Amino acid sequence: MAVGLALVGPAVLAAEGTSRVVIGQRCLLTTPAVLLAAAVLPGRARRWTYAVVIGAQVVTCWPADGPAGAVEGVWPLVATAVAGDVLAPLMRGAGDRADRARERVRAVRAAAGREAGRREAHRNFQGVLHDEVSTALQAITLPGVPLLRLREAAAGAVAALAAYPVRPAGAGMVDLTAPVRGLRPPAGTELTVETPDALHVPAHVAEAVAGAAREALRNVEEHAGARTVRVRLHSVGGQDRPDTGRGAGFRLSVTDDGTGFSAGEIAPSSVGLQRSVIRRMDEAGGRADIRSTPGRGTTVRLEWHPPAAAPADAEELAGARDGTAEATLARMRAAVGDVRRPLAAVCLPFLSAMGIVAVIHASRSPGTGPLLVWYALLAGLTVALLRRADAGISRYAAGAACCFAVSGVLGSFLFLPLSALKDFDSWPVGAVTPLLTLLVIVRPAWEALTALALEQAGIVVLVATGPPIASSPGATVAVVLPALFAPALGVLTGLVIGRTIAHLGGVTARAESARSALLATEAARRAREELHRERLALLGEEILPLLTEVGSGRCAPDDPGIRNRARLLSGAVRDELQLPGVLDRTVRDLLASARRAGCTVAIQSDSDDLHPPALLRLLLSTALTSGPAPREIILTVNAVTGTLRASLVVLPGDRQRARALEDALSAGGARTDADVLNSDTSTYVEAAVRAP
């Protein structure tokens, strides 16, 4: 339809006589066809459309305007066609690059999600091992524990292992008072629980708090010797609003009247307080504070506050502030990359064509040389702002540029008659189009639109107060409107293009962000399940059957054989807590055999992060298979940035074992540094392995 109008319209005007129609009016019929062709047609069809539309206008204007006038009259169409031809492949190339970049980002986020998922699953599994499995096994080894409590502990450990990690973290809101009221009193103590009627928090926060509180009570039972324990929960920082999805802040305290201890006695490798209480609250977004004095009891305080509410669409709100300049640029970058290239494709052809028109008409109109100087400065200013477009143009620079442009247009009529509005002699009116188009895209739209309105209002005032330029008011309007419409069309077209690109860029960025987040979440979920299966496979062959038998009542926990199995498995769990993922079936069997033979095994690590297993397996397996059975083995592990340090002490010393350790460590490669010392009393190994 647009092409048909571009062909039929000039032909009708030619039949009626083009001399009665100003050049601006003729371009109004053909410019839409060029714009649409640039937007939607492929390369060859687009260029043929340009040629047909521009040729039709040249042919129809030739008889009345002559060859030079006909060619000059199509410069807006030529500039539009050049801009479209440059911009179309540029946009496609930018889109392809953006797609490839998004694929790389998705891959990186998925990898990060997998790593984060494994780390989260590892730490949570450590908590399950300590809080549920180790506690149940230790209870089985102790005489005098009520049978019902043993079965409850064993069944609870089995249930915790079976449920993890299916339970989704952070899914929905729950009432925290329910698990707090369900806390079990430590053996031999009187427990008092105080809670509000209801207090809703995110599910993962409730789970963390309940686990930390249970661990605090477990420490009271095992170490405090307390008579009374008080648990108090109350909300802080606002009302309970479960409908907000954020929950209320709270403080929960566990206070006992037991023996107490010095706060400095909490070792960094403490699994109970350091990992099951303090770190658990940290990972839930809260904090834990432990205060104790020898002889005066202990208070464990758990505190959590909901995070500040985030806007539903932060980018759209940012776009509503300060005219959206920064947000608009960010969204455009998401769509096309460096915004200067498409802006140059839009502005530079018009600047060049307008420069040619300015020179031609200045040569025909004596005394208009100052207008050429003004245009040269205007073109230089436009190019300078174009080069700054990607980094951002300040409001002061934009305001100064608009003032210079508008004052130049209105001042041009000091050198030109108002009747110049009939043709291209009034070229300064349209000369500001590239500058205003640039600013309307990269700056708040009201700035360029205000400058455009001031320019057009000034021209209307000059025409209304100056000498007549046509025979009647209607004819005057017909002359003035095309002159006003030319810059307005360019600015409004730029506004539409800029806002469309920014909108698409924003949609793309949000969609890709959501997609990447989903991919990362799914990768994390799979990684958690994978690590859970790996760890459970290592421990479940013996531990789960024993706990299941005790929990279901199929065996008697006070049977000496059952207690001995529980003692050995409790040692294996402690080893796994200190060296997660390191001990394979062979090393665990060697440690179990050593313990059955009366060897005392002590393993300590200052971190529960996943350790490189090769060195530690090598030390333990060599020490346990060389020389006579040891009386005691102590392994200490320190992990620092880039290096794992391990100290092994074997009592008593043995020359054969020392040689075997030296031979094994010498084959460890260039990244392993080790020293082996032996005496009658002990064999000592200090080894370090550097990260690759």
N, C-alpha and C positions, 0 to 999 in steps of 0.2 A: 504493500500500500504506500509506504513512504517513497519507494523508488518510482512508483506510478505518479505520485504527486510531484516528485522532482522532475519528471519528464513532461507531464502535461502542463504544469503550472507555467514554466518559462515559455512554452509554446503559445499558451493563451496570451501571456503578456506581450510576446513578440507580435502576435496578430493585432493586439490593441495598440501597440506602440510602447516600447520599453522606456522611451524618454519621459513618459509620464509617471514612471515608477522609480523611486530612488533605489540605489544599489542595495542598501540594507534590506529593503523589502523583498528584493529578488532572492537574496541569500536565505531568507526565512523559509522559502519553499524547498530548498535543496539541502540545507544543513542537517535536518533530521535524518535524511536517508544516509548521509555520510556517517553520522554518529551511530546509527543502528547497524550499519554494515561493519563498522569497526568493532562493535560490541559482540555480534553474534555470528558473523560469517567466517568460514575458513579462508586461508590465505589467498588462493587464486580467485575465488568468488568475490572476496572482499575487494581485491584490486580491480577486477572488472567492473564492479559496481561503482567504485570511485571514478574510473575512466568514463563510464557512461553518464553519470550524473554531472560531472564537471564538464565533459564535452557538450552535453545538452545545453548547459547554461552559456558556454562560450558561443555556441552556434546561434542561439536565440538572441544574444546581446550584440553579436557582431554587426548586423546591419545598422543599428542605431548608434552604438558606441565606438565602432571601429575596432581594428585588431587590438591596439594597445588597451583601450578601455575594456574590451571584453575579457582580455587576459587578466588585467588588473582586478576586475570585479570578482574573480573566483579565488583570490588569495585566502579568504577565510576557509573555503572548502579545502584548498590544498593543504593549509596548515593543519586542519582537523584530520585530513586523511593521513598525513605524515605522522601525526601524533598517534593515531589509532594503529597504524601499521607498525610503529615501533613498540607501542605499549602492549599489544596483544601477545606477541611471542615472549616479551619480557615477563608478563604476568604468568604465562604458562610455565616458563622456566623457573620462576620464583615458586610457583606452586609445587613443581616437581622437587625442588630443593627442600621445600618445607616438609613434603611428605617423607623424603629420605631422613631428614633431621628428626622428625617425629618417630620414625621407626627406630632410630638409634636411641632416642630418649626412652621409648617404651622398653627396649631391651635392657638399658641400664637400670631403669626403675624395677623391672622384673627381677634382675640379678640382685639389686639391693634388697628387694622384698624377700627373696629367698634367703639371703644372708641374715636379714633381720628376723625372719621367721625361725630359722634354725637357732639363733641366739636366744630369742624369746622362749622357744620351746625348751631349749636346754636349761635355762634358768628356772622355768616353771617345773620342769621335771625334777630338777634338783630339789625344789621345795617339796614336791610330792614324796620323793625318796626320804628326805629328812623328817618331814612332819608326819607322814603316815606310815611308810614302810619301816624305816629305822625304829620309830617309836614302838610299833607293834612287835617287831622282832626282839627289841630289848625287853619289852614287857614279858614276853614269853620266857626269856632267860632268867627272870627274877622270881624267886619264891615268894609266896604270900599274896600275889596279885589275885583278886577275885576272878573266878572263872568267867563270869558274865562280862567283866571289863576286858579280859583277854579276847574273848570272841568278838566283842564290839570293835576293838582296835584292829583285829585281823580282818574282819569283814569291811571295816571302813577303808583300810589300805587297799584291799582288792577292788572296792568300788571306785576309789580315787584313781587307781591305775587304769581301770576299764573306761572311766569317763573322760580321762584326759587324752588328747586335746580336743575332743569333739565339742566341749562346751565353748560357745563363742564368747570371746572377750568383749565386754562393752555392749552386749545386745540388750537394749531396753533398760527400764528402770525397775528397781526392786526396793522393798522396804527393809532397811538395814536393821530395824529393831528385831525382826524375826530371828536371824542367825545370832544376834547378840544375846537374846533371851535364851537361846538354845545352847549356850556355852556350858560345858560340863565342869563342875567344880573339881579342883585338884584333890587327890586322895588325902583324907585327913584334914580338910579345911572347910570352913563355912564360907560360901560364896553369896554375895549380895549383888544384884543386878538392878540398875536404875536406867530406864530408857523413857523417851517421850512416847506418846501414843503411836506416832508413825514418823518415819524419816526416810525419804526416798533418795536413792543415789543410783548412779549407773551400776549395772550388774558387775562389771569387772572391778569396780571400786569396792563394792560390798564383799566380793570374793576375797580381795586382798586384805581388807580389814578383818574379816572373820578369821582368815588364816593367820594373820599376825597376832590377833587376840588369843587364838588357841595356842600358838607357840609361846606367848607370854605366860599363859596359865600352865603350860607344860613345864616351863622353866621353874615356876613356883613349886610344882609338885616334885621336881627332881633335885632342886638345889636350895630353895628358900627355907624350908622347914617352917612355913607360916601356919598360923591358926586361922586367920581370916583373910579374905580377898574381897575387894570391892571393885565392881565394874560399873562405870558411869558413862552414859552416852548422852550428849546434848547437842543441839544444833547451834551453829554460829553463822553470823553474816547473812541473815535473811530467813524468810519463811520457807516451809517445805512446799515446793511447787512441782509435783511430778509431771504436770502437763508441759513444762518447758523443755523437758528432755535433758536438763542439766543437773538437777538435784540441788539439795541444800548442803551447805558446808556443815561440818560436824567436828566434834572432838570426843574421842573415846579414851578413857584412862583405866588402867588396870593397876590397882594399888594393893600391896600386901604388907603384912607386918613381920616379914621373915628376917633372916640374918643380914640381908643386903650384901653389897660388895662395892668395891671401888670402880668407878666408871672407867678408869684406865685399864681395867682387867679385861675389857672386851677386845679380843684379838681380831685383827682384820680377817683372819681365816675362820672366825667363829660362824658355824653354819646356822646355829639357832638364832641369836639376836642379830648378828650382822647381816645375814642373808635372808632369813625367813621373816624378819620383822622390819629392819631398816630398809634394805633394798626393795623388799616387796612393796612398801609404802611409796618409796621413790618412784618405782615403775608405774604405780597407779596415779601418780601426780600429786601425792601427799607427802607427809613427812612423819618420822617417828623420833621421839625424844625419850631417852632412858635416863632416869635420875635415881641414884641409889647411894646410900651411906651405910657402911658396915654397922650392923646392929640396929639399924633404924628402918629397914624395909626398902622396897623398890617400887617406883611408879613408872609404868610404860605409858606414854601418851601418844596416841595416834591422831593425826589431824589431816583434814582434807577440805579444800575449798574448790567450788566449781570454777572452771576456766571462764575468762571473760567471754561474753556472748559475741560470736562472730557474725557479721552481716550475711544474709542469705546469698547475696551476690556482691562480693566485695568489689569486683571490677566495675560493676554498673554504678555502685555508690561512689567509687572514686571518679568515675566519669561525670558524675553530677557535680563535683566540686571544681571550682575555678575553671569552668568552661570546658573541662575534659581534655585539655591539651596533651598532658602526659599520657592519660589513659588511651586517648585516640591514637597517638603515635605507637604506643605499645601494641594495640590491637592491629594496626596496620603492619607493623613489623612481623606479627604472627602470620599475616597473610602473604606479604610480598618480600620480606626481608628488609634490605636497605631501601627506605622510602624515597631516597633521592633519585633513583633511576626512573621509576614511573613518573615522578614529578617532572623530571627533566624531559621525558618524552611528551608530556602534556604542555609544558611551558615554552621550551626552547624553540619549537617550530613557529609558534605564534610570535615570539620575540623577533626571530629572524625575518619572517614575512612582514611584520609591522615595521621593522627597520628599513626594508626596501621601499615600502609604501611611503614612509616618512621622508626618505631621501628624494623620491620622485616628486612628491607634492611640495616639498620645500624648495626644490629647484624651479617649480612653476610659480610659486608665490613669493615674491620679493619681501624681505623683511622678516621672514619666519625662521631665520637661522637660530635664534635663541631656543626655539622649540626642539631643534635637533640636539642641541646641548642638553636640554632637559631630558629628552628621550634617552640619550646615551647614559646619563646618570641613572635614569630609571631602570634601564636594562642592566646596568652594572649592579645596582642595588638588588634587583630581582635575582640575578645569578648568585650574588653573595649570600642572600637569604636561602636560596636553594641549596647551596653547599652546607649550610648550617641546619638544614631541615631535619636530618636524622638525629642530631644531638639536641634539637629543640631551639625554637626562636623565642627570645624573651618578649614580654608584652611591650617593653619600651621600644625595642627595635621595630616590632610590628606597628606600633602606634606612630612612630616617626616616619616609617615608610608610607603608611596610609596618608598621613598629612602631606607629605611631599607629592604623592601621586594626585590626590584630589586638588590641591592648590595649583598644580601644574595644568590639570585639565581646565579648571575654571579660568586660570590666568591665560590659557592659550587664546581665548577670545579677545584678548587685548591685541593680538596679532592677526586673528582671523575674523571674518564677518560671521554673524549668526547664520547667514544663508549657507555657510559651508556645511551645515548639518545635512544638506541634501545629498552629499556625496562624500568621497573619501578625503576631501579637503579637511574635514573635521576629524582626521585620524587620531589626534590626542585623546578623544573620548574613549576609543577602544584600546588605546595603548596601555591602559592600566589593567587590562583584563588578565594577563599572565601573573602579575603581582598579586592581584586580589584572589585569583584562583588558587595560587600557592598558599596564601594565608588562610583562606577559608577551609583548606584541607588540614593544615597542620596546627592552626591556632583555633581558639574558640570562634565559632562561626559568626557570632554577633559582631566581632571586630571588623571583619571584611565586609559584612553586610551593612554595617553602619557607614563605612567609608563609601560603599556603592550608593547607599541612599543619599548621602550628602552630595556626592557627585551629581546624581540625577536631579536632586532637588535644586542644586545650584543652577543646572542647565535650564530647568523649568522657570526659575526666577528670572534668569537672563533673557529667556525668550519672551516671558510675559511682560517684562519691563523695557525691552529693547524695541528696535524698529521691526515692523512686520517682515516675516520671511516667506509668507504665502498670501494668497488672495483672500482667504477666509479662515476663521478659527478651525474649521474642520480640516482644511488643507494643512494648516500649521501642525495640528495634531498628527496627521499622516506623515509629515516630514520628521517630526521630533521622535515619535515612537520607535521607528527602526534604529535611530541613533542611540536611544536609551536601551533598546532591547539587546543590542550587540554585546556590550559588556555584561549586562545582566544574565544573558544566556550562558556566557562562559563561566561566570561565577557560580551560578546555580548548578550548572553541569558539574563543575568541580566539587561543589558541596555534595551532590548526590553520589558522585563517584567515591569521594573520600569517605562519606558516611557508610556507603555500601561496603567498601573494602574493610573499614574498621569494624563494622558489624559482623561481616563474615569472619574476619580475623578473631574477633572476640568469641564468636560461636565455636570456631575451630579450636581456639586455645582452651575454652572451657570443656568442650567435648573430649579433646585429647587428654586434658588433665584428669577428667573423670575416668576415661578409659585406662589411662596409665595407672591411676589409683586402684582401679578394679583388678588390673593385671598384677600389680604389686601385691594386693591383698590375697589374690588367688595363689600367687607364687609362695607367699608367706604361709598360707594355710597348708599347701602341699608340703612345704619344707618342714613345718611342724609335725605333720603326720609321719613324714619319712623318718625324721629323727626319733620321734616317739617309738616307731616300730623297731628302729635299730637298737635303741637303748633297752626297750622292753624285751627284745629277743635275747639280749645278753644276760638279762637278770631274771627273766621269767621262767627259765627252764626248771629252776629249783625253788625260787622264792615264792612265786605265785601258787604252785601246788601246796606248799606248806601253809601259807596264809589262808588259802581256800579251805584246807582241811580243818585248821583251827577255827576259822570263822563259822564253818557249817556244823561244827561239833563232831566231825567224823574221827577226830583223834583227841587224846587227852593231853592238854598243854603241859601238865605236870610230869609227863613221862620223861625220864632222863634222856632218852634218845632224841625226843622232840626238842628238848631244851638245848642239847648239844648241837643239833642241826641249826636251831635258831641262833645260837652263839656264833657259829661259823658264818652263817649268812648275814648276820648283823655286822660282822667284820667286813664281809664283802661289800655291803652297802656303804659302810663308812669309807672303804677304799674308793668306791665309785664316786662318792660325794667329793672326795679330795682330788681325785684324778678322773674327771668325767670323760668317758669315751676312750680311755687309754688301755684299760685292762681287758685283754681278750680272754677267751676261754682257757687257753693254756696257762697264762699268768695267774688267773683266778684259781685254777686247780692247784698250781704250785703254792700259792699263798694259803689255800685251805689245808693242804697237806702239812705245811709248816706249822700252822696253828694247831692242827690235831697232834702234832709231835711236841707241842709245848712251846713253840717259838712265839715270842711277843712281836707283833708287827704294828708299827706306828707310822702312819703316812700323814704328812702335813703339807698343805699348799696354801699360798697367800692369795690365790685367785681360783674361782670356780669356772673360769673360762675354759674352753676346749683347748687341751694341751697337745702339742705334737707328740704322738705316741711312741715313735721309734726308740728314742733315747731311753725313756722311762721303762719301756718293756725290756729293752736290752739290759739295763741295770738290774732289774728285779729278777728276770729269768736267769741271768748269769750267776747272780749271787745265790739263788736258790738251788741251782743245779751243779755247782762246783764246790768241792770240798765237803767236809762233814756238815751235818745239819746245824744251822746257827741257833744260838740261844735268843738273840734279839736282832731285829732289823728296823732301822729308823731311816725313812726317806723324807727329805725336806725339799720342796720345790718352790722356787721364786721365779716369777715371770716378770721381766722388765721389757721395755720397748725393744723389740728386735732380737731379744736373747732369752733363752730358757736356761736357768741354772738349777742344777740338782745336786744335793749332797746326800750320800749314802753312807751309813755307818752300820757295820755288821759285827756283832759280838758273838764269840771271841774272834780274834784275828786268825787268818789261815793263809799260808803262803800260796797254796794251790789256787785258792779262790782269788787272791790278789792278782796272780799271773793271768788267770782266765779273764778277769775284768780288764786288765791292761790290753790283752790281745783283742778282746771284743771292741773296746773303745778306740783302739788304733785303726780299726777298719771302719770307723764311723764317718770318714770323709774329712775334707778340709774345713767344713763348717763346725766341727766338734773339737773343743779344747777340753782336756781331761788330765787330772793328776790322781794317782793311786798311791796311797801310803798304807803300809802294813806293819803291825806289831803283834805281840802275843795277845794283847788285850782286844785289839780291834783292827778291822780293815776299813779304811776311810777313802772315799771317792768324792772328788769335786769335779763336776763336768758341766760344760756349757755348750749349747748349740745355738748358732746364729740363724735367724730367719733367712730364707732364700731371697 
